[in-house]
Amino acid sequence: MNDLLQIAIDGPASAGKSTVAKLVAHQLGYVYCDTGAMYRAVTWAALKRGVKLDDNLALEEMVAEIKISFTPSDEGQRVYVDQDEVTDDIRLPEIANNVSTVAAQLSVREALTKRQQEIAFKGGIVMDGRDIGTTVLPDAQVKIFLVASVKERALRRFKENKAKGIMADLEQLEQEIAERDRKDSTRAVSPLVQAADAVKVDTTMLSIEQVVAKIMGIIQKKSKK
């Protein structure tokens, strides 16, 4: 595969996007960009600074001031806001339950979309999020839309939280994920929708390895055209 591709992987919360995108990027020798972590980092910064999560102008000023960066590690990428490492903090329920509000603000989306497009400009990128194939990289050669049932996604989140020592109620997680879906799919700016040329992959009954294999097959078919 000589040409460096832009690969967009979209889908709702806990559909497996980040895990799968990292593995696909590794197999291809591509850069992985976790756009969700960028929005979570902005949410963390807003909460820490006392910025209202729906104040478009205040968020615009804050995003212009902060630096979001990633560094590789044995456990995966580490996320920083300025000098503060926020890798674990941005995965806490407080962030997960508020990030949709921040992500719906036009100033935040415009600023982060620009940064993401700069990262992906030369190709050789696997980028996951909710509007990658529709807004960030509309000309991406490969577009994947991952889905899974709310019940399955809640169970995955429950297991992740338990592994981190975070107590959570499974039924409440289902409600939170369903509400996150509603917010993401109905927001005015870059809502979560499947791009017309994206391939839908249902991960509900598939292992991570099976999902990666299916996506690699889609990439190989696309690269031959």
Secondary structure, 3 states (H helix, E strand, C coil): CCCCCEEEEECCCCCCHHHHHHHHHHHHCCEEEEHHHHHHHHHHHHHHHCCCCCCHHHHHHHHHHCCEEEECCCCCCEEEECCEECCCHHHCHHHHCCHHHHHCCHHHHHHHHHHHHHHHCCCCEEEEECCHHHHHCCCCCEEEEEECCHHHHHHHHHHHHHHCCCCCCHHHHHHHHHHHHHHHHHCCCCCCCCCCCCEEEECCCCCHHHHHHHHHHHHHHHHHC
